[in-house]
Amino acid sequence: MFTLAVLGTATPHPLPDRACSGYLVTAGDTRVWVDAGPGSLANLQRHTALTDVDAIWISHLHADHSADLLGAFYALAYGGPRVEAPIPVHAPSGLLRRLSGFLDRPDLGGALAPHLALHDLHDGHEVRIGDLALRAAAVQHDVEAYGLRATYEGKVLAFSGDTGPCTSLDALAERADLLLCEAESDRWTSDAPQGHHTPEDAGALARRAGAGRLLVTHVGPTLTPEAATARAAHVFGGPTACARENEVHAIG
């Protein structure tokens, strides 16, 4: 069983019934929480306990993708059930500094260590969590950011994170069975490199990559998810759906 549960899709802040960016990838008995935007931790617990998560993967450190790591730390440190070993967190560099600054605890590393083990992502970073293989690629955003390719039993999930169109994302998405792609921006007024996709960009990526299906997510406040999905589908010409909180999608 290889599935994607949608925990949150909103940006730049959570909305009623819409948490910010978050997903649960399940591959057999392996569970990886991908992005931890505000509200995603609550929705994660509709699908699994935090203590049953095998790893956490964070695309970049903007708050709408990472802020619920604070809640995760509090849950593990003070909320009751404890983990037998710290949960690995694969994230861009600087995460400990950000968490320490928010909590005003320069010594946070020691308090964090029993609960969360931080690992810096880098371009080409590869890690195996159970039977799930994860590969990161640096993508085009205004901070250090990564896309994700997750492989299980020959099936592939590709996740854009936040990025504009770029060749590294094209390679990451190649022949993905399910492409999870952001469509934050309505349209561009400049030819300069961009930090987000339009719906048309998402559809074009799926077409170039030969993706099996496209799941449109992280739609910005100037668009509706339904309109963005329709625009992406028109360009892709293949199976396209709108990511919705707590829906579960089979991969492959």
TITI-195145 format. One record per residue (C-alpha): x, y, z. Coordinates in steps of 0.5 Angstrom, whole numbers, padded with zeros to 4 digits, always signed. Example, Ala and Ser with C-alpha at 12.3 -4.5 7.8 and 13.67 -1.06 7.14 Angstrom:
2
+0025-0009+0016/+0027-0002+0014/
This chain:
252
+0000+0000+0000/+0003+0007-0002/-0002+0013-0001/-0002+0020+0000/-0006+0023+0006/-0007+0031+0005/-0007+0034+0011/-0007+0041+0009/-0007+0045+0003/-0008+0053+0005/-0003+0059+0004/+0000+0063+0007/-0004+0062+0013/-0009+0057+0015/-0017+0057+0014/-0023+0054+0017/-0023+0047+0015/-0016+0048+0011/-0009+0047+0015/-0003+0050+0011/+0002+0045+0008/+0002+0038+0010/+0002+0031+0008/+0002+0024+0010/+0006+0019+0006/+0005+0012+0008/+0009+0006+0004/+0007-0001+0008/+0008+0000+0015/+0013+0006+0014/+0010+0013+0015/+0013+0020+0013/+0010+0027+0015/+0012+0031+0009/+0011+0039+0011/+0009+0041+0018/+0005+0047+0016/+0000+0050+0022/-0006+0046+0023/-0003+0040+0019/-0001+0036+0026/-0008+0036+0028/-0010+0033+0021/-0004+0028+0022/-0008+0025+0028/-0014+0023+0024/-0009+0018+0020/-0004+0016+0025/-0001+0018+0032/+0005+0023+0032/+0009+0017+0036/+0008+0012+0030/+0011+0017+0025/+0018+0014+0022/+0021+0021+0020/+0019+0028+0018/+0021+0032+0012/+0021+0039+0011/+0021+0042+0004/+0023+0049+0007/+0023+0053+0013/+0017+0058+0011/+0012+0058+0017/+0006+0055+0013/+0011+0049+0011/+0014+0048+0018/+0011+0052+0024/+0007+0046+0027/+0014+0043+0029/+0013+0047+0035/+0007+0043+0036/+0010+0037+0035/+0016+0038+0040/+0011+0040+0045/+0007+0034+0044/+0013+0029+0045/+0016+0033+0050/+0010+0035+0055/+0004+0031+0051/+0004+0024+0054/+0006+0018+0050/+0014+0019+0048/+0018+0016+0043/+0023+0010+0044/+0028+0014+0039/+0028+0021+0037/+0024+0022+0030/+0029+0024+0024/+0027+0031+0022/+0030+0032+0015/+0030+0040+0013/+0034+0045+0011/+0039+0048+0015/+0038+0053+0020/+0032+0049+0023/+0035+0049+0030/+0036+0056+0030/+0029+0058+0028/+0026+0053+0034/+0031+0056+0039/+0029+0063+0037/+0022+0062+0037/+0022+0059+0044/+0028+0064+0047/+0032+0058+0049/+0039+0058+0046/+0040+0051+0049/+0034+0048+0046/+0038+0042+0042/+0039+0038+0049/+0032+0039+0050/+0030+0037+0043/+0035+0031+0042/+0030+0026+0046/+0024+0027+0041/+0027+0030+0034/+0033+0029+0031/+0035+0034+0026/+0038+0032+0019/+0040+0038+0014/+0038+0037+0007/+0042+0038+0001/+0041+0038-0006/+0041+0030-0008/+0040+0028-0001/+0038+0021-0001/+0035+0017+0005/+0031+0011+0006/+0026+0010+0011/+0024+0003+0012/+0022+0001+0005/+0021+0008+0002/+0027+0012-0001/+0027+0019-0001/+0031+0024-0006/+0031+0031-0005/+0033+0036-0010/+0034+0044-0009/+0029+0048-0013/+0027+0055-0014/+0025+0059-0009/+0026+0065-0005/+0030+0061+0001/+0033+0054+0001/+0028+0050-0001/+0027+0042-0004/+0023+0038-0008/+0022+0031-0006/+0021+0024-0010/+0019+0018-0006/+0019+0011-0009/+0016+0005-0006/+0016-0002-0010/+0017+0002-0017/+0012+0007-0016/+0013+0014-0015/+0011+0020-0012/+0014+0027-0014/+0012+0033-0009/+0014+0040-0012/+0015+0044-0005/+0015+0051-0006/+0018+0053-0013/+0018+0056-0020/+0019+0052-0026/+0026+0049-0026/+0030+0044-0029/+0031+0040-0023/+0024+0039-0021/+0023+0037-0028/+0028+0031-0027/+0025+0030-0020/+0018+0029-0023/+0020+0025-0029/+0015+0019-0030/+0012+0020-0023/+0006+0016-0022/+0003+0022-0018/+0005+0029-0018/+0003+0033-0012/+0005+0041-0015/+0003+0047-0012/+0000+0053-0016/+0000+0059-0011/+0000+0064-0017/-0005+0067-0021/+0000+0069-0027/+0006+0073-0028/+0008+0080-0030/+0015+0079-0031/+0020+0074-0035/+0024+0074-0029/+0025+0067-0025/+0019+0066-0021/+0019+0062-0014/+0012+0059-0015/+0008+0056-0020/+0001+0058-0024/-0004+0053-0025/-0001+0053-0032/+0006+0052-0030/+0003+0046-0026/+0000+0043-0032/+0006+0044-0036/+0010+0040-0031/+0006+0034-0031/+0006+0034-0039/+0013+0035-0039/+0015+0030-0034/+0010+0025-0037/+0006+0024-0030/+0001+0019-0029/-0004+0024-0025/-0003+0031-0022/-0006+0033-0016/-0006+0041-0015/-0005+0044-0008/-0002+0050-0004/-0007+0055-0009/-0006+0062-0007/-0011+0067-0004/-0012+0070-0011/-0015+0064-0014/-0020+0058-0012/-0017+0051-0012/-0023+0049-0016/-0021+0054-0022/-0013+0053-0021/-0015+0045-0022/-0019+0047-0028/-0013+0051-0031/-0008+0046-0030/-0012+0040-0032/-0013+0044-0039/-0006+0044-0040/-0004+0038-0038/-0009+0034-0041/-0009+0028-0036/-0012+0026-0030/-0012+0032-0025/-0015+0033-0018/-0015+0038-0013/-0012+0036-0006/-0017+0037-0001/-0016+0036+0007/-0016+0029+0009/-0017+0025+0003/-0013+0019+0001/-0010+0018-0005/-0007+0011-0008/+0000+0012-0011/+0001+0008-0017/
